């Protein structure tokens, strides 16, 4: 049970899944997320959109307010100056017109060009059509209500569609905007107004994303007031300073009504008088994605009047944008904090993983060393057992000491490593290996008198760990040299048992 009295356990499985998905995306607390999900009918996408873009008005509450609102008169008189009169009314009485998008030519769509012979054949008809369109455009300038009247009464599928009769090459939205900026600078010189060099729809997206005001400027070059209005009003220091002020958050997009996109924009914005400018801004009171026309500036206006209308529109719509901007900043800050926390957690987790890996490696190395030590100990014990068995087996084959009356017997005095001196006689034809075997098995010979016969250990290769040396002069009687004891030592001699040191042998070699 949360602090707000909301029991999550009472939610259904689908509602719990939606709550988990929503909180994972937004990081909002369940006590705040559940009311928003209920208002969104537990639709996660709608709830996430309301969280990031701002929540619009409740349709149910609007319907109730509409029932309680007194009926208004439906009939009213409208004339050609309706737009100008509406602008002069208070903000409470002026309805907000949405800023629609326009269908433009795709960037990658190729321009169709008829064959040369066909174009030559239809040249007279083309000239006649252009003459008629030019005449109609002249009537449209003299009587501004005609284009709007035809646009309202025409088929909706044909509204906003205009044939290219000006001879201007049709381009994509981005190239059209770049051409407008280039022609504007060529005619009026370099100015301080930075026009957006992209299409109208992209300008709307940019203004909505950055929560800025979009100033749409539509120019009709054939209009008599266009040049004077641009030089005296639009490019005046007062207007440019206000537009370029970062605190006003104004983006400027311009178009020539001779281009298809600007012509469609003029029809969508219901432009009836040139030169024309409109301020468009995001209106969260309408919906979370709505872009609406908040001010219209039509006709030849002065710089003071132009700035005053822009300032009024910005001041009236700046507060909700600031709230959304602060909300987005808080969301971004919480998102950045969450990312930093996740990053710190990942780093801590990586450190813990590294420490666990090092502990596992150290434990594996310790176990490996213990296993190798156990294997070495077992091998050494096996070697000692095999050596003892070999001594017992070899002691059985060592002949007894010759009788005392044997004249050719070899008498050898041996000092063992223990310091004990052993004197023994060997047969004259005994091999040197027998002398080594006697020294090796001396301790066994002293203990195993009449012992049970023992077999030679299988797979064991015995190597003598000592050598017999004559001290004065020093002569080493190597086992590998072979030969009989009499040939090597003579009739007798004094020998020392000298242990073999592998490291010493390597140094000598």
N, C-alpha and C positions, 0 to 999 in steps of 0.2 A: 504494500500500500504506500503510494507516494504521498508527499506532503500536500499536494493539491487535491487529494481524495480520489484519485484515479487508480482503479485496481486493474493492473495489466492481466491478471489471471482470468478476469471475466471476458476478455477478448477472445474471438474465435481464432482458429488456426490461420486463416487467410489474413485476418486483421493483424495478428502478431507478425506474420511474414512481411506484410506491408510496412508495419512499424519498424521492424529491424532493417529493411531495405532503406527506408526514409532516413532513419537516424545514422545509418552507415554513410549515406551520401552527404547529409547536411551537418551531422554532428550535434543536432539539437537534442535537448533533454526530452524524455518521453512525456513529461507533464505538459510541455509546450507543443510537442509534435502531435499528440492524440487529438486535441481540439481542431488543429489545422487539417489533419487527415479526415476527421469526421465532416468538416465543412467541404472537403473535396471528395466526399463519398468513397473514402478509402482508395482513391486513385493516386498511386505514388507519383506518376508523371505530373499530374496537375498540382499535387502538393509541392513537389520540388520546384516547379515553375513559379508557384506563388511565393515560395521561400526566397528564391534568388531574385525574381523580378518584381516582387511586391504583390500583395494580394488586392485584387480589385473589389468592387462593391458586391455585396451578396445579392443575387437575383431575387431571392425571396423577400428580403427587406425592401428592395426597390419596388417589387410588385405591391407590397403592402402600402408603401408610401404613395404609389400611384393611385391606389384606391382611396386613400385619405385625402389626396390633393384635389382641390376644387377643379371642376372642368373649365377648360379655357376655350375661348372663342377660336373656332377653326378658320373663319374667314377673315382675311385682312388684305389690304390694298398693297400691291407691290408695283414699283416702277423701276426705271433703269438705275436709280440712285440708291437701291435697297442696300447694297453692300456698304456704300459710304455712310448711310444713315445708321446701319447696324454697328459700324465701327465707332460711331460717336456715342453710342449708348453705353451704359454702365456695364461692367463685366458680369454682373449678376443676370442681366437681361440678354446678354449676347450668347448664343449657342455656339458650341465648339464644333467646327467642321473637321472631320477626319481627313488626314492627308493620304490619299490612296496611292498605291503603286501604279506604275505604267508598264505596259508590255513593250519591251525594246528589242531591237535586233541583236541576236547573240553575237559574241565577239568572233566566233569561228564560222559564222554563216557566210558563204560566198555571195557576192553581188552578181545577180543575173544580168547578162548583157546579151541582147538579141544579135543574131547574125547581121553582118553589114548590109547585105542585099535587102533583108526584111526591114531593117531600120531605115534604109533609103526609100523603100516603098511606102512606109508609113510616115515619112517626114511631113508631108502636108497636113495629115490628120493630127500629128503631134503639135505642129505650129498652131493649128486652129484650136486645139485643146488648151494650149498654154495661153492663147489670147483670151479665151473665155474665162479661164481660171484667174488671169490677171485682172480682167474686168470685175469678176465676182469679188476678188480681194479688194479692189478699189471701193466697191459698194460696202464691203465689210468694214473698211476704214471710215467711210462716211456715215454708215449706220451700224454702230457697234453691236446692236442687239440682234442683228441677223445671224451671225455665227453661233451665238448662244442659243437662239431660238431653234435653229436647225439642229444643233447638237442635242437639245432636249427632246425634240420631236422625232429625231432619226431613230433607226433601229439600234437597240443597245449593242448589238454585235458589231455595228459599224462606227460607234462612237469612239473617238480618239484615233481613228484611222485616217490618215491623210496621204494622198498621193504626192510624190515628189515632183513638183512642177517648177521649182526654183532653179533647176540646173545644178544644185549642189550635190556632190557625190555622197550617197548614204554611207555612213560609217557606224562602227560599234559605239556603244555608250562612252567608253573610255577615250577612244579616238575623237569622238564628237566633242567631248569636254575639252580635250587638249586643243582642238581646232578653235573652239570658242575663246579660250584663253589667249591663243596666239593672235587671233584676229582682234581681240579686245586690246592687247598691248600694241599691235601695229597701228590701230586707229587712235587710241588715247594715250599711248606711251606707257612706260613702266610705272606701275602704281603700287601702292602699299597693300592692296587688298589681295589676299591669297585665295583664289578660287580653287575649289576641289577639282582635281583632274580625274574624275571618275563619273560614272553614271548617276542618275537621280536616285535610283533604288539603293545603290551603294552609299550615297550620301545620307539617305534616310537611316540605313543600317549603322553608319558611323555615328550619326547624331544620337540614335537610340542607345548604342553601346556605351558611348562616352557621356551620355546625359547632358548633351549640349543643345543649343538652339541652332536650327538650320535656317539660314536666310537664303531664300530662293529669289534670284533676280532674273526676270524674263525681259528680253529686249527685242523690239521690232525695228530693224534698221530703217524700214521705209517710213516709220512714224516721224513726224516733224519734231516732236519734243524729246526724242531719244538722246540725241547728241548733247543738247543743252542740259538735260536732266543728269546724264552721266557725268559731265564735266563739272556742273555746278553743285549737284547734290550728292551723288554716289561717291565721287572722288574728292569731295570737300574735306578739309582737315578735320572738321567736327565729326563727320560720319565715319571716316576711316579710323580716327582715334578711338571712337566708341566701339567699332567692330573689332579692332585689334587689341582692345583691352582684355587681358586674360581673365579678369574677374567676371566679364559678361558671358564667356563661354559661347562664342558665336562662330559657326562655320558658314561659309559662303559658297553657294553653288549657283552658277549662271548658265543661261542657255539662250540661243538664238531661235526664235519661233519659226524660222525658215527650216530648221532641222526637225526631224520627225519626233525625237524624244521631247524636245522643249515644247513642241506644239501639243503633244499629248499631255504634258504637264500643265500647260496653260488651260486646256479643256478640263482636266481633272480638278484644278484649283478654281475653275469658273472665272477666269480672267476676262474682263470685258473692257478694260481700258489700259493702254500702255502709256508710259513704262509702268511695270508692275513688279512689286516685291511682296513676298509673304514670309512670315516667321513661323516655323514649324517646330514643335517641341513634343517631348513625350508627356502624355497626360495620364498618370496612374489612376486618376479618379474614374476614367472611362474603362480602361482595362490595363492589364500588366504589359501589353505590347503596343498600345495605341500611340500613334503619332498624329497630332492634330494641328490644324492651322490656328495659331493663337493671335495673329495680327495680319492685316492686309494693308498695303501701301500702294495705291494705284493713282496714276496721273502724275502731273508735274508738281511735286511737293518740294518744299524748301528743306534745307539741311536741318533746321531746328525742328520742323514738324516730323521729319523722317526719324530723327533721333528720339524725339519725344514718344512716338508710337512704339519704337523698338524698346525703349526703356520701360514703358508701361507694360508691354507684353512680358518682358523679362521679369519685372518685379512681381507680376501677378502669378507667374508660373515657376518662380525660382525656388520657393519654399518646398514644394513637394519634391522637386528634383534634388534639393539639398538633403532631404530626408532619405531619399533612395540612395543618394551618393554616400551618405554616412552609414546607412545600413549595409551597403556593399563594402564599404571600408571595414566595418566591423566584421562582416563575414570573411573578407579577405584576411583580416588580422587573425581571426580565429582559425581560418584555414591554414595560414602561415604558421601559427602557433602549433596547430595540430601536426602539420608537416614537420616542424622542428622537433616536437615531441616524438613523432614516429621515427625521425632520423636518429634522435638520441637513443630511443629504444632499440633501433636496429644496430647502432654502434655498440650499445651495451650488450645486446644479444650476440653480436659478432665477437666481442671480447670474451664473453662467457663461453661461446663455442670454441674459441681458440684455446682458452684455458682448459676446457674439457678435453680438447684434442691433445694438448700437451700432457694432461694427466693420463689419458689413455695410452699415448705413446710411451710415457715413462713407465706405466704399469706393464705395458707389453714388453718393453726392454728389460724390466726387472724380471718378469716371468721368463723371458727368453734366456737371460743370464742364469737364472736359477735352473732352468731346464738344461742348459748347456753344462752348468756345473754338475748337475746330477748325472748327466750323460758321461761327463769326464770321470766323475767318481766311480760310476758303474763300470766304465771301461777300464779304469785303473784297478778296481777290485777284480774284474775278470782277468786282467793281465797278471795280477799277482797270483790268482788261483791257478791260471795256466802255467805261470813260472814255477810255482811250488809243485804242480803236477809234473812238469817237465823235469825238475830236479829229482823227484822220486823215481821217475822213469829212467833218467840218465844214470842215477846212482846204481841202479840195478845192473847196468852194463859196464861199470868201472871194475876192472880186474883187481884182484887182491894184490897187496904189496908182495914183491918177489921175496923169496927166501934169503936168509942172511948169507948163505954160502954161494949165491950167484955172483960170480966175479965181475961180469960186465954191467951190472945194475948201475943206474944213474941215481946218485944221491943228491936231492934238492932240498934246500932250506928255504922255506917260504914264510915271509912275514905278512900276515893278513892285515886288512884295514882296521880290525879291532885291536891290533898290537900284538896279537898272539902269534908265536912262531911255531910253525909246523915243519917237521923233518920227515921226509918220505922218500922211499926208493921206488923207482920205476924201471920197467923192463927196457933194455937197450933199444929195442925196435918200437917202443911206444911212440905214438904220434904226439905232436905238440898239443893237439886238441884234447888229448886225454889229460894232460897237465892242467889245462884251462877248466875242463869238466870237473876235475878233482877239487880245484879251488872253489868252483861255483857250488858244488854239491857237498862241501865239507860239513856244513851244519846238518845236512840230511843224513850223511854217512854216520855222524855221531849218534843220531837218534833212531834210525830205522834199521837197526840190525834185525834180520829175519822178518821184515815187514812183508805184507801181502804184495804180490806183483801189481804194478801200475802201468796202464797203457799211456802212450804218448798223446798229449792233447791235440785234438784236430784243429787244423787251421792256425796253429801257433808257430811262429818263426822265432826261435830263440836267438838273442844277440847278447854276447858277453858285455857286461857293463864295466869291465876293467881290462887292464893289460899288465903283463908281467914284465918287470924292468930289472935289469942288473945294475946295482948302484955304482960300482967301481970296477972298470969304467962304465958309464951309463950306456946300456944297450937295451933297446926295446925289442922284445920278442913278440912280434905281431902274430895274431891268430891266423890272419889271412895268408901269411907267408908259407904256412904249412911246414912239412918236414918232421923228422923224428926229434925226440928230446936229446938224444946223444949227439946228433949232428949240430943242433943249435947251441946246446949248453955245454956239452962235453961230459966228462965223468961225474961232475958235480958243480954246484954253484949256489949262490945266495940270490934270491929273487924277492922283489917287493911287489905287492899287489897295489896297483895304482888305479884308482877309479878314473873312468873316462868322463871328461867334462866336454859337452858338445860345443859350448861357447869357446872354450880354450882351443878346441880342435879347429874351429872356424878361424880364430885369430892366427893360429900357426899356419893354416893353409893360406 
